[in-house]
Each structure stands twice: as structure tokens, then as C-alpha cells.
Amino acid sequence: MSLTPRQREILDWLRDASELSTDQLADRFQVSTQTIRRDINDLSEQGLVRRLHGGLSLPAGQRNLSFLQRSTAQIERKRRIAHAAIALVPDNATLFLGYGTTVAEFARALPADRPLRVVTNNLDAVHALAEKPAIETWVAGGRLRPGDRDVMGSATLEFIRRFRAHLSICGAGAVDAEGSLFEFHPDEAEFTQVLFANSHVRAVLADSSKFLRDAPCRVATLAQIDHFFTDEEARTVAGADLPALCERAGVTLHIC
């Protein structure tokens, strides 16, 4: 998926506003409305926006829930998944923690006296880790996404690439019937890909509500991860034999 820097900024703004006019965009970027229409057409062809008369909006099926909705939805399942994933963590390990509410639950579940190094862009994870002084925490800089309670952007990726982690703990916006992972925004997909590329072991935490959702940005296939944590309901929601998919891909499946 190829996007120009301006198109990425358009998507960032659209995530907060949900709908924008061509004139608004032309004024913000100091370009002609014709240039903006070309951007809108490109984004629409990639399935990232819906064209409107005089502007654009997010496709209805590709709008993620707000952070508040996500933080309260499936909360007990997320906590079970997060606590189960703690078993992967050796002492003195360096961990990458990705964005999202389930990963924040993982940070809350980490034992306060465990000697670890954590690198993250997840502000709720940072808040939880601030109460655990035995854990050395490195916080990525970048563009604040208030609605998602994290930071993103090129500065964030540059920071992450300075580290090599024993283990990355990531969420997923959506999981399809073949087990492939998707996100709602290109920045999110790219961020998780960078975590995976700089980790020895890759774990994904995704409750059953993430299965068969419609998100446009491909992150990875099952074969690109090592551990998959989910709940019992995923066996039926997935519309496929999840244990068989994981076995074929060489992924350890954890049903929590």
C-alpha cells in the first residue's frame, strides 16, 4: 500500500474528524482542490476512504471503535488473555509493547518486581508501568493520537528501530478467516511490522471480537508470528479451524 506523506496526514486527520471537505483539505495543505481530489481518488481506490460530494469520510465498515469503547469491550476476556501471555516473559528480557487496549492490560498484569526492559508507544501501558520501578521503561516519541492514547509516525518508528527485543506483544484490529492480521490505518500496520522485524519472538493478543472484522491494512500472516493468544469463542467465530490454521503455520495457539 503506497501512500504519500500528505495522504497519510489526510487519513490521520480523518480518523479524528470522520468526515472532511475538499476545501478544508486544500486550505490545510495549501494545494489546489484538484490536487486534493486526486488524493481522495487514490485513497478511495485503495479502500481507505469513501468519496462524498465535496469531500470524503471513513468507510462505515472500517471505522474502529473509540478507545473508550475498546477499553471496556470484552474486558474480562482481554484480562485472561493478557495474564496468560505473561508466561512468555523471561526475567531480564527486553519487550516491545504495541498499541491497543489488550496490550495495555498486559502491561498492568506484569509483576511489579520482574526485572525487565519495556519499549512502547502505548500511553496506557506507560501509565501502568510507572507504578513498577523494577521495570525499565522506554517511551517512544512521535505524534500523539489522543483518541487511541498512543503515539505514531516516522519518529516513533525511528525510535523503535534502535532496539532489539526478545519478545513483542501486539494486538490486532482484525483477523480474517485465514488468520491474517489487519489494522484500520497504515501507520498501525507499519508500526506492528517494525516491532515484528526487530523481535526474536512475536506474540499477538486478540480476543474473539476481532475475528472477521473489516479492516483494510494488512499486517502479517500467521506464519510471521510465533504465539497467538485468544479466547474460546474464537473457535466458532473465526469461521475456520483455528487450531489447524495455527498448526500449519507453525504458531503456538493459546486458548484463554
Secondary structure, DSSP 8 states (H G I E B T S, - for coil): ----HHHHHHHHHHHHHSEEEHHHHHHHHT--HHHHHHHHHHHHHTTS-EEETTEEE--GGG----HHHHHHTTHHHHHHHHHHHGGG--TT-EEEE-SSHHHHHHHHHS-TT--EEEEE-BHHHHHHHTT-TTEEEEE--SEEETTTTEEESHHHHHHHTT--EEEEEE--SEE-TT--EEESSHHHHHHHHHHHHTEEEEEEE--GGGBT----EEEE-GGG-SEEEE-TTHHHHTSS-HHHHHHHHT-EEEE-
